[in-house]
Amino acid sequence: MYAITIPEPGGPEALVWSEVPDPVAGEGEVLVEVVASAVNRADILQRQGFYNPPPGASPYPGLECSGRIAEIGPGVSGWAVGDEVCALLAGGGYAEKVAVPAGQLLPVPKGLDVKQAAALPEVVCTVWSNVFMIAHLRPGETLLVHGGSSGIGTMAIQLAKAVGAKVAVTAGTPQKLERCAELGADILVNYREQDFVEEVRKATDGAGADVILDNMGAKYLDRNVNALAVNGRLAIIGMQGGVKGELNIATLLNKRAAISATSLRARPPAEKTAIVAAVREHVWPLLDAGHVRPVVDREFPMREAAAAHRVVEESGHIGKVLLVTE
């Protein structure tokens, strides 16, 4: 088969479409013929040499894919050859085939084609596990999403609105904020021109955000805590703004607030299986009914992954950028 390889870390040109050995479905796995994958920030970090795959994972980038089951490995039930699926991966999505633990498979939702489904697994599992399973966002509460026009952000807006929450977002252009509003965002903050702490306070009568989903890390740490409501929960999922920040513990104590930080890729298979099962139970009915939809900005042939990486690094997209094999 062919896959995107990284012979040497570097810029987008480091991504090379190469012939490699076919993967084999092991115990509890299925082999998926990949129709599409999607670009995530973690793929960019891996390309740059900063985020190696966990032990035993495929060396190729790609944390999600969609396609059709080509082979069923030993010990797998409930799936059949030919089933159209999407999957959460520890790596290997930028390829024509990938072996996937059966517990990380999801059926393609009704109303979506198999290609569109590639935009779902990573964002849905990230949002559901952090915003709902860890931070316990409830109806009537306010969620602040940084990077509201990203793949994560566009999904977080929709899921929060689906459960009856109010949503604030930050983004860097009027066009991105307009798209967030179309998806249901109630409070729109241009982070280049406005202070999200003040804007969220004004919009919530001084209360603040009950949950914050943060992709920035250190740069926003202190301001995020200031933006939290009493009993608020800050969920950190990224480090685009650095890894070391200062925190006023007194503010955190006074607000009786909590901070969590998670990554999805390195979680043990049992934890990923539990998250995928929760997503299938709670999110898939919303997708099947058309209440929630992936937002796809554009697609590239998989062999042109370098061009897709450039788009994502320049942050000129809204939603997901796909890589397709057909």
C-alpha positions as CSV (number, residue, x, y, z in Angstrom):
1,M,0.0,0.0,0.0
2,Y,1.0,3.7,0.0
3,A,1.1,5.9,3.1
4,I,2.4,9.3,4.1
5,T,5.8,8.8,5.7
6,I,8.1,11.2,7.5
7,P,11.7,10.2,6.6
8,E,13.0,13.3,8.5
9,P,11.1,15.7,10.7
10,G,10.6,19.2,9.2
11,G,8.2,21.4,7.3
12,P,5.3,20.2,5.2
13,E,7.7,19.0,2.5
14,A,8.8,16.3,5.0
15,L,5.6,14.4,4.2
16,V,6.4,11.8,1.6
17,W,3.9,9.5,-0.2
18,S,5.7,6.1,-0.1
19,E,5.1,2.5,-0.7
20,V,5.1,0.6,2.6
21,P,4.1,-2.9,3.8
22,D,0.4,-3.6,4.3
23,P,-0.8,-3.6,7.9
24,V,-2.3,-6.8,9.3
25,A,-5.4,-7.1,11.5
26,G,-4.3,-8.6,14.8
27,E,-6.3,-9.9,17.7
28,G,-9.4,-7.7,18.3
29,E,-8.7,-5.6,15.2
30,V,-10.2,-5.0,11.8
31,L,-8.4,-3.8,8.7
32,V,-9.9,-0.7,7.1
33,E,-9.5,0.4,3.5
34,V,-9.2,4.1,4.0
35,V,-11.3,6.5,2.0
36,A,-10.4,9.7,4.0
37,S,-8.5,11.0,6.9
38,A,-8.3,14.4,8.5
39,V,-5.5,16.8,9.5
40,N,-5.1,17.5,13.2
41,R,-2.6,19.7,15.0
42,A,-1.1,16.6,16.5
43,D,-0.1,15.5,13.0
44,I,1.7,18.7,12.5
45,L,3.6,18.2,15.7
46,Q,4.5,14.7,14.7
47,R,5.8,15.9,11.3
48,Q,8.0,18.4,13.2
49,G,9.4,15.7,15.4
50,F,7.7,16.8,18.6
51,Y,5.0,14.2,19.1
52,N,6.0,10.6,18.4
53,P,3.3,7.9,18.2
54,P,2.7,5.8,21.4
55,P,4.5,2.5,21.6
56,G,3.0,-0.1,19.2
57,A,1.1,2.5,17.1
58,S,1.6,3.0,13.4
59,P,4.5,5.3,12.5
60,Y,2.4,7.2,10.0
61,P,0.4,10.3,10.9
62,G,-3.4,10.4,11.1
63,L,-5.5,10.2,14.2
64,E,-8.8,9.4,12.5
65,C,-10.1,7.9,9.3
66,S,-13.1,6.6,7.5
67,G,-13.5,3.8,5.0
68,R,-14.7,0.2,4.6
69,I,-13.8,-2.9,6.5
70,A,-11.6,-5.2,4.4
71,E,-10.8,-7.9,6.9
72,I,-11.9,-9.0,10.3
73,G,-9.2,-10.0,12.8
74,P,-9.5,-12.8,15.4
75,G,-11.8,-12.2,18.3
76,V,-13.9,-9.5,16.6
77,S,-17.7,-9.6,16.5
78,G,-20.4,-7.1,15.5
79,W,-18.7,-6.0,12.3
80,A,-18.6,-7.4,8.8
81,V,-16.4,-7.0,5.7
82,G,-17.8,-4.1,3.7
83,D,-19.2,-2.1,6.6
84,E,-18.7,1.6,6.2
85,V,-17.0,3.0,9.3
86,C,-15.0,5.8,10.8
87,A,-12.3,5.2,13.5
88,L,-10.3,6.8,16.2
89,L,-6.6,6.0,15.7
90,A,-3.3,6.3,17.6
91,G,-1.8,6.8,14.1
92,G,-1.8,5.5,10.6
93,G,-4.7,7.4,9.1
94,Y,-2.6,8.9,6.3
95,A,-2.5,5.6,4.4
96,E,-4.5,3.4,2.1
97,K,-5.1,0.8,4.8
98,V,-5.0,0.8,8.6
99,A,-5.5,-1.8,11.4
100,V,-7.9,-0.5,14.0
101,P,-9.0,-2.0,17.4
102,A,-12.6,-2.9,17.0
103,G,-13.6,-0.8,20.1
104,Q,-12.5,2.3,18.3
105,L,-14.8,1.9,15.3
106,L,-18.0,3.8,14.7
107,P,-20.6,3.3,11.9
108,V,-20.9,6.1,9.4
109,P,-23.9,8.2,10.6
110,K,-27.1,8.4,8.6
111,G,-27.1,11.2,6.1
112,L,-23.3,11.4,5.8
113,D,-21.2,9.8,3.1
114,V,-18.2,7.8,4.1
115,K,-15.8,10.6,3.2
116,Q,-17.4,13.2,5.5
117,A,-17.3,10.7,8.4
118,A,-13.5,11.1,8.5
119,A,-14.1,14.5,10.1
120,L,-15.8,13.1,13.1
121,P,-13.8,10.6,15.4
122,E,-11.1,12.8,16.8
123,V,-13.2,15.9,17.4
124,V,-16.2,14.2,18.7
125,C,-14.2,12.0,21.1
126,T,-12.2,15.0,22.3
127,V,-15.2,17.2,22.9
128,W,-17.4,14.6,24.5
129,S,-14.7,13.3,26.8
130,N,-13.5,16.7,28.0
131,V,-16.6,18.8,28.0
132,F,-19.1,16.2,29.1
133,M,-17.4,13.2,30.7
134,I,-14.8,15.3,32.6
135,A,-16.2,18.8,32.9
136,H,-19.8,17.7,33.1
137,L,-21.4,20.6,31.1
138,R,-25.0,20.9,32.0
139,P,-28.1,22.5,30.4
140,G,-28.3,26.2,31.1
141,E,-24.5,26.5,31.8
142,T,-22.1,28.6,29.7
143,L,-19.3,27.0,27.7
144,L,-16.4,29.1,26.4
145,V,-14.6,27.5,23.4
146,H,-11.3,28.9,22.3
147,G,-10.7,28.5,18.5
148,G,-14.5,28.3,17.8
149,S,-14.0,27.9,14.1
150,S,-11.6,24.9,14.3
151,G,-12.7,21.3,13.9
152,I,-12.9,20.9,17.7
153,G,-14.7,24.3,18.1
154,T,-17.3,23.8,15.4
155,M,-18.2,20.4,17.0
156,A,-18.2,21.8,20.6
157,I,-20.6,24.6,19.6
158,Q,-23.1,22.1,18.2
159,L,-22.9,19.6,21.0
160,A,-23.2,22.2,23.7
161,K,-26.2,23.7,22.0
162,A,-27.8,20.3,21.6
163,V,-27.8,19.8,25.4
164,G,-29.1,23.3,26.1
165,A,-26.0,25.2,27.1
166,K,-25.0,28.7,26.1
167,V,-21.9,29.0,24.0
168,A,-19.2,31.7,23.9
169,V,-16.4,31.4,21.3
170,T,-13.2,33.2,20.4
171,A,-11.9,33.5,16.8
172,G,-9.6,35.8,14.9
173,T,-11.7,37.1,12.0
174,P,-15.3,38.3,11.5
175,Q,-15.8,35.5,8.9
176,K,-14.9,32.9,11.4
177,L,-17.1,34.4,14.1
178,E,-20.0,34.6,11.6
179,R,-19.7,30.8,10.9
180,C,-19.6,30.1,14.7
181,A,-22.9,32.1,15.0
182,E,-24.5,30.1,12.2
183,L,-23.7,27.0,14.2
184,G,-25.4,28.4,17.3
185,A,-22.7,30.4,19.2
186,D,-24.3,33.0,21.4
187,I,-21.3,35.1,22.4
188,L,-18.7,36.1,19.8
189,V,-15.3,37.4,20.7
190,N,-12.7,38.5,18.3
191,Y,-9.5,37.7,20.3
192,R,-7.5,40.2,18.2
193,E,-9.7,43.1,19.2
194,Q,-11.5,42.1,22.4
195,D,-10.7,40.7,25.9
196,F,-12.5,37.4,26.2
197,V,-12.5,37.7,30.0
198,E,-14.5,41.0,29.9
199,E,-16.7,39.9,27.1
200,V,-17.8,36.7,28.8
201,R,-18.4,38.5,32.1
202,K,-20.5,41.1,30.4
203,A,-22.6,38.5,28.5
204,T,-23.1,36.4,31.7
205,D,-24.0,39.3,34.1
206,G,-20.6,39.0,35.7
207,A,-20.9,35.2,36.4
208,G,-18.3,33.9,33.9
209,A,-18.1,30.6,32.0
210,D,-19.0,27.4,33.7
211,V,-16.7,25.3,31.4
212,I,-13.8,26.5,29.2
213,L,-12.4,24.3,26.4
214,D,-8.9,25.6,25.8
215,N,-6.4,24.8,23.1
216,M,-3.9,27.5,24.0
217,G,-2.4,26.3,27.3
218,A,0.1,28.6,29.0
219,K,-0.8,31.8,27.2
220,Y,-4.4,31.8,28.4
221,L,-4.0,30.0,31.7
222,D,-4.4,33.0,34.1
223,R,-7.0,34.7,32.0
224,N,-9.0,31.4,31.7
225,V,-9.1,31.1,35.5
226,N,-10.3,34.7,35.7
227,A,-13.0,34.0,33.2
228,L,-14.4,31.0,35.1
229,A,-17.6,31.1,37.1
230,V,-17.7,29.9,40.7
231,N,-17.4,26.1,40.5
232,G,-16.1,26.5,37.0
233,R,-14.1,23.8,35.1
234,L,-11.2,24.5,32.8
235,A,-10.4,21.7,30.3
236,I,-7.0,22.1,28.6
237,I,-6.5,20.1,25.4
238,G,-3.7,22.0,23.6
239,M,-0.5,23.9,24.0
240,Q,-0.6,26.3,21.0
241,G,0.2,29.1,23.4
242,G,3.1,27.5,25.3
243,V,3.6,24.9,28.0
244,K,4.6,26.9,31.1
245,G,2.3,29.5,32.7
246,E,1.7,31.2,36.0
247,L,-1.5,30.6,38.0
248,N,-3.0,32.5,40.9
249,I,-4.0,29.7,43.2
250,A,-6.0,32.1,45.4
251,T,-8.3,32.9,42.4
252,L,-8.8,29.2,41.8
253,L,-9.6,28.5,45.4
254,N,-12.0,31.4,45.7
255,K,-13.9,30.1,42.7
256,R,-13.8,26.5,43.9
257,A,-12.7,25.8,40.3
258,A,-11.1,22.8,38.7
259,I,-8.5,22.4,35.9
260,S,-8.1,19.2,33.9
261,A,-5.7,18.5,31.1
262,T,-5.9,15.5,28.8
263,S,-4.6,14.1,25.5
264,L,-6.5,11.5,23.6
265,R,-3.8,9.8,21.5
266,A,-1.8,8.2,24.4
267,R,-4.7,6.9,26.4
268,P,-4.9,3.1,26.8
269,P,-7.1,1.2,24.4
270,A,-9.6,0.5,27.2
271,E,-10.1,4.2,27.9
272,K,-10.5,4.9,24.2
273,T,-13.0,2.1,23.9
274,A,-15.1,3.6,26.7
275,I,-15.0,7.1,25.1
276,V,-16.0,5.7,21.8
277,A,-18.9,3.8,23.4
278,A,-20.1,6.9,25.1
279,V,-19.9,8.9,21.9
280,R,-21.9,6.2,20.1
281,E,-24.6,6.3,22.8
282,H,-24.9,10.1,23.2
283,V,-23.6,11.8,20.0
284,W,-24.4,9.3,17.2
285,P,-28.2,9.8,17.7
286,L,-27.7,13.5,17.2
287,L,-25.7,12.9,14.0
288,D,-28.3,10.4,12.7
289,A,-31.1,12.9,13.3
290,G,-29.1,15.7,11.6
291,H,-28.9,17.9,14.7
292,V,-25.1,17.9,14.5
293,R,-22.9,17.8,11.5
294,P,-19.2,17.8,10.8
295,V,-17.9,21.0,9.2
296,V,-15.5,20.3,6.3
297,D,-13.5,23.3,4.9
298,R,-11.9,21.5,2.0
299,E,-10.2,18.3,0.9
300,F,-7.0,17.3,-0.7
301,P,-5.7,14.1,-2.3
302,M,-3.9,12.2,0.4
303,R,-0.6,12.3,-1.6
304,E,-0.9,16.1,-1.3
305,A,-0.8,16.1,2.5
306,A,1.9,18.8,2.5
307,A,-0.6,21.3,1.0
308,A,-3.2,20.4,3.6
309,H,-0.7,20.9,6.4
310,R,0.1,24.4,5.1
311,V,-3.6,25.3,5.2
312,V,-4.0,24.2,8.8
313,E,-0.8,25.8,9.9
314,E,-1.9,29.1,8.4
315,S,-5.3,28.8,10.2
316,G,-7.1,29.8,7.1
317,H,-9.7,27.1,7.4
318,I,-13.0,26.7,9.2
319,G,-13.8,23.2,10.5
320,K,-11.8,20.2,9.2
321,V,-9.4,19.7,6.3
322,L,-9.7,16.2,4.8
323,L,-7.2,13.9,3.0
324,V,-8.9,11.6,0.5
325,T,-7.8,8.4,-1.3
326,E,-10.6,8.3,-3.8
